[in-house]
Amino acid sequence: MTAELALALPLLLALTAGLVWLLAVAIAQVRTVDAAREAARAVARGDDPDAALELGRRIAPDEVRLSVRRVGDRVVVRARGRINGPGGVLGALPGATVEAEAVAIAEEGGGP
């Protein structure tokens, strides 16, 4: 029984670490979506685009970059970045790309 446990334990630890890595990527994706949405809403209500992007940067993971553009009466914010792999024993796992796009309709008399 002890020999089987000694063989299985590293596999279980690697599996657990891999699942934690997937959870971290999922959280980064949710934060990226939130950042794009909040920045788009801020620009749509008339806030300064630079201030809105700064708001988005505070919400997004560090590796994510945001851009804003207007298309007619719509504000489109795109967020995209790369999350590095976990490294260490799990160095073989690749990084992950997270991205999101949020669209908001500009409010009447709202902003630039």
C-alpha positions as CSV (number, residue, x, y, z in Angstrom):
1,M,0.0,0.0,0.0
2,T,2.8,2.4,0.8
3,A,4.5,1.9,-2.5
4,E,1.3,2.6,-4.4
5,L,0.8,5.8,-2.4
6,A,4.4,6.9,-3.1
7,L,3.8,6.4,-6.8
8,A,0.4,8.1,-6.9
9,L,1.1,11.1,-4.6
10,P,3.2,13.0,-7.2
11,L,0.6,12.5,-9.8
12,L,-2.2,13.7,-7.5
13,L,-0.1,16.8,-6.6
14,A,0.5,17.6,-10.3
15,L,-3.2,17.1,-11.1
16,T,-4.1,19.4,-8.2
17,A,-1.6,22.1,-9.4
18,G,-3.0,21.8,-12.9
19,L,-6.5,22.4,-11.7
20,V,-5.4,25.4,-9.7
21,W,-3.8,26.8,-12.8
22,L,-7.0,26.3,-14.8
23,L,-8.9,28.1,-12.0
24,A,-6.4,31.0,-12.1
25,V,-6.9,31.3,-15.9
26,A,-10.7,31.4,-15.5
27,I,-10.4,34.1,-12.8
28,A,-8.1,36.1,-15.2
29,Q,-10.7,35.8,-18.0
30,V,-13.5,37.0,-15.7
31,R,-11.4,40.0,-14.6
32,T,-10.7,40.8,-18.3
33,V,-14.4,40.7,-19.2
34,D,-15.2,42.9,-16.2
35,A,-12.4,45.4,-17.1
36,A,-13.7,45.8,-20.7
37,R,-17.3,46.2,-19.5
38,E,-16.5,48.8,-16.9
39,A,-14.3,50.8,-19.3
40,A,-17.0,50.8,-22.0
41,R,-19.7,51.8,-19.6
42,A,-17.6,54.7,-18.3
43,V,-16.8,56.1,-21.8
44,A,-20.5,55.6,-22.8
45,R,-21.7,57.7,-19.9
46,G,-19.3,60.5,-20.9
47,D,-16.2,59.9,-18.8
48,D,-12.8,60.8,-20.2
49,P,-11.5,57.8,-22.3
50,D,-8.1,57.8,-20.6
51,A,-9.8,57.8,-17.1
52,A,-12.1,55.0,-18.2
53,L,-9.1,52.9,-19.5
54,E,-7.3,53.5,-16.2
55,L,-10.4,52.2,-14.4
56,G,-10.3,49.1,-16.6
57,R,-6.5,48.6,-16.0
58,R,-7.2,48.6,-12.2
59,I,-9.7,45.7,-12.7
60,A,-7.8,43.7,-15.3
61,P,-4.9,41.4,-14.7
62,D,-1.5,43.1,-15.1
63,E,-0.7,41.5,-18.5
64,V,-4.0,42.7,-20.1
65,R,-4.0,45.8,-22.4
66,L,-7.2,47.8,-23.2
67,S,-8.1,49.9,-26.2
68,V,-11.2,52.0,-26.9
69,R,-12.8,53.1,-30.1
70,R,-16.1,54.6,-31.2
71,V,-18.3,53.1,-33.9
72,G,-21.2,55.4,-34.6
73,D,-23.1,55.7,-31.3
74,R,-21.4,52.7,-29.8
75,V,-18.3,52.5,-27.6
76,V,-16.2,49.4,-28.1
77,V,-13.5,48.4,-25.6
78,R,-11.2,45.5,-26.3
79,A,-9.1,43.8,-23.7
80,R,-6.4,41.3,-24.5
81,G,-3.4,39.8,-22.8
82,R,-1.4,36.7,-22.1
83,I,-1.2,34.9,-18.8
84,N,2.1,33.0,-18.3
85,G,2.2,29.4,-17.5
86,P,2.7,28.2,-13.9
87,G,6.3,27.3,-14.4
88,G,8.2,25.1,-12.0
89,V,7.3,21.4,-12.1
90,L,4.4,22.3,-14.4
91,G,6.6,24.3,-16.8
92,A,5.3,22.2,-19.7
93,L,1.9,23.9,-19.4
94,P,1.6,26.7,-21.8
95,G,0.4,30.2,-21.0
96,A,-3.2,31.3,-21.9
97,T,-4.6,34.2,-23.8
98,V,-7.5,36.1,-22.3
99,E,-9.6,38.5,-24.2
100,A,-12.9,40.3,-24.1
101,E,-14.8,42.9,-26.1
102,A,-17.5,45.1,-24.5
103,V,-19.9,47.4,-26.4
104,A,-22.0,50.1,-24.8
105,I,-24.3,52.6,-26.4
106,A,-23.2,56.2,-25.8
107,E,-25.7,58.1,-23.6
108,E,-27.4,61.2,-24.9
109,G,-25.0,64.2,-24.5
110,G,-22.3,61.8,-23.1
111,G,-18.7,62.5,-23.6
112,P,-16.3,63.0,-26.5
